[in-house]
Amino acid sequence: MAFKTPSIPPSVGKIYHPLYRNIFSYSLGNRHLWGTETLLGDWDGEHLLIAKDFYPAQYIDERLEAGDPNPYSHNPKAPTNKNLIKTLRHFGQLRDGFQNTSCNFLYVSACFLLRNDGLKRGELPDAQQVLSISAPVVRLTMDHMPKLRKVVAMGGDAARALGASGLYSEIKSRKLSYFEVSHPARALSNVDRFAEWSAVFGKH
């Protein structure tokens, strides 16, 4: 798998919270910053897609135990990812056989750390603190996207996370277009899902 990830400052690997785990504490040797870069990882892209968080640390542990050579990667079978790709294809944004590093999209999370409280979903533990210490990683990401024009918060939790961390104000101060859509895993009809995304691509 190819990556365009810029050089990651050592300070990122030192971000710590007792209820979370930093992906770099696993010493996987990964050179990518976000697990979802394996799906949409174009740092030269115009669109930044932001979810609330990546999978919990348990997901990494299970994939390591299963011998997965790249545990810090997206799950292609997950409804979130399948619905997201279907939506982007609907708007003609992705070609067949598209490459993750030349797709015009970078997919990240408002929470950089991996929750390690034994739960796989739900409210983030100590959300305000973990979002605050994650915010610099998202800012670093925006700093290294020279063509960035649009930011899409995927899900109400993601939108609230951007507000709580101060990133929403950061996005507006950079004069980026900002959109909110439902989380891709939410049970919506294609008609309703595509209607939400139509504003992102200027199609109504």
C-alpha positions in Angstrom: 0.0 0.0 0.0 1.4 3.4 -1.0 1.2 6.5 1.1 1.7 10.2 0.7 1.9 10.9 4.4 4.4 13.7 5.2 7.0 13.3 7.9 5.3 12.8 11.2 6.8 14.8 14.1 8.0 12.7 17.1 5.6 14.7 19.3 2.7 12.9 17.7 3.9 9.6 19.0 4.1 11.1 22.5 0.4 12.1 22.8 -1.0 10.3 25.7 -4.2 9.7 27.6 -4.7 6.9 30.1 -8.0 5.7 28.5 -6.6 5.6 25.0 -3.7 4.2 23.1 -1.5 6.0 20.6 -1.0 3.9 17.4 2.7 4.6 17.5 3.0 2.9 20.9 2.5 -0.4 19.0 5.8 0.1 17.1 4.2 -1.2 13.9 6.6 0.7 11.7 3.6 2.4 10.0 4.5 5.6 8.2 0.9 6.7 7.7 -0.8 9.0 10.3 -4.4 7.9 9.9 -5.6 4.3 9.6 -8.2 5.4 7.0 -5.4 6.6 4.6 -5.4 3.1 3.3 -8.9 3.9 1.8 -8.7 7.6 1.0 -5.2 8.9 1.6 -4.6 11.8 -0.8 -2.7 14.5 1.0 -2.9 16.5 -2.3 -6.6 16.2 -2.3 -9.2 19.0 -2.1 -11.5 17.2 0.4 -10.9 16.4 4.0 -13.4 13.9 5.4 -13.6 13.8 9.2 -15.2 11.0 11.3 -15.4 11.0 15.1 -12.7 8.4 15.6 -11.0 5.3 14.2 -11.5 1.8 15.5 -10.7 1.2 19.2 -7.3 -0.3 20.2 -9.0 -3.6 20.6 -9.4 -3.7 16.8 -5.6 -3.3 16.4 -5.0 -6.0 19.0 -7.3 -8.5 17.3 -5.7 -7.9 13.9 -2.3 -8.4 15.3 -3.3 -11.6 16.9 -4.7 -12.7 13.5 -1.4 -12.1 11.9 -2.6 -9.1 9.8 0.5 -7.5 8.2 -1.2 -4.1 8.1 -3.5 -3.8 11.2 -3.7 0.0 11.1 -5.9 0.1 8.0 -9.6 0.4 7.1 -12.0 -2.5 7.1 -13.2 -2.8 3.5 -16.3 -4.8 4.6 -17.5 -2.2 7.1 -20.8 -0.5 6.1 -19.2 2.9 6.9 -16.6 2.4 4.2 -18.8 0.7 1.7 -21.5 3.4 1.9 -18.9 6.2 1.7 -17.3 4.8 -1.5 -20.8 4.2 -3.0 -21.7 7.8 -2.3 -18.5 9.2 -3.8 -18.9 7.0 -6.9 -22.5 8.3 -7.3 -21.2 11.8 -7.7 -18.5 10.8 -10.1 -15.7 11.5 -7.6 -14.0 8.1 -7.8 -13.0 6.1 -10.9 -13.0 2.3 -11.0 -9.7 1.1 -9.7 -8.9 4.4 -8.0 -5.8 4.7 -5.9 -5.9 5.8 -2.3 -3.1 8.4 -2.9 -4.7 10.0 -6.0 -8.4 10.1 -5.1 -8.7 13.8 -4.1 -9.9 12.8 -0.6 -8.2 12.4 2.7 -10.1 10.5 5.4 -9.2 11.2 9.1 -10.7 11.4 12.6 -11.3 14.2 15.1 -9.9 11.9 17.8 -6.4 10.7 16.8 -6.0 8.3 19.8 -7.6 4.9 19.9 -10.1 4.4 22.7 -8.9 1.6 25.1 -11.7 1.5 27.6 -13.1 -1.9 26.5 -15.9 -0.4 24.4 -16.1 -0.4 20.6 -18.6 2.4 20.2 -20.5 5.1 22.0 -19.4 8.3 23.7 -15.7 8.9 23.9 -14.3 8.6 27.4 -13.1 12.0 28.7 -14.1 13.4 25.3 -13.2 17.0 25.8 -9.6 16.2 26.9 -8.9 13.6 24.2 -10.3 15.8 21.5 -8.2 18.8 22.7 -5.0 16.8 22.6 -5.9 15.3 19.2 -6.7 18.7 17.6 -3.0 19.5 16.8 -2.8 16.3 14.7 -5.8 17.4 12.7 -4.3 20.9 12.3 -1.0 19.3 11.2 -3.0 17.4 8.6 -4.7 20.5 7.3 -1.3 22.3 7.2 0.0 19.6 4.9 -2.9 19.6 2.4 -1.9 22.4 0.0 -5.0 22.1 -2.1 -7.5 21.7 0.7 -10.8 23.5 -0.1 -13.6 21.5 1.6 -14.0 19.8 5.0 -16.9 17.3 5.6 -17.9 16.3 9.1 -19.4 12.8 8.8 -21.9 12.4 11.6 -23.3 14.5 14.4 -20.6 13.1 16.7 -17.9 14.3 14.3 -19.4 17.7 14.0 -19.7 18.1 17.8 -16.1 16.9 18.2 -14.9 19.6 15.8 -16.7 22.1 17.9 -15.5 20.8 21.2 -11.8 20.7 20.1 -11.8 24.2 18.6 -11.2 22.8 15.1 -14.5 24.2 13.7 -13.2 27.7 14.4 -9.9 26.7 12.8 -11.7 25.5 9.7 -13.6 28.7 9.3 -10.6 30.9 10.0 -8.8 29.1 7.1 -11.8 30.1 4.9 -12.5 26.4 4.0 -16.0 25.3 2.9 -17.5 23.2 5.7 -20.3 20.6 5.4 -22.1 18.2 7.8 -23.5 14.9 6.6 -24.8 11.8 8.4 -22.3 9.2 9.4 -21.9 6.8 6.5 -23.0 3.8 8.6 -26.3 5.4 9.4 -29.3 3.6 7.9 -30.4 6.0 5.2 -31.9 5.4 1.8 -29.5 6.2 -1.1 -31.8 9.1 -2.0 -31.5 10.7 1.4 -27.8 10.0 1.7 -27.0 11.4 -1.7 -29.2 14.4 -1.0 -27.1 15.3 2.0 -23.9 15.0 0.0 -25.2 17.0 -2.9 -24.1 20.3 -1.4 -20.5 19.1 -1.1 -20.2 18.6 -4.8 -22.5 21.5 -5.8 -25.2 19.3 -7.1 -28.8 19.8 -6.0 
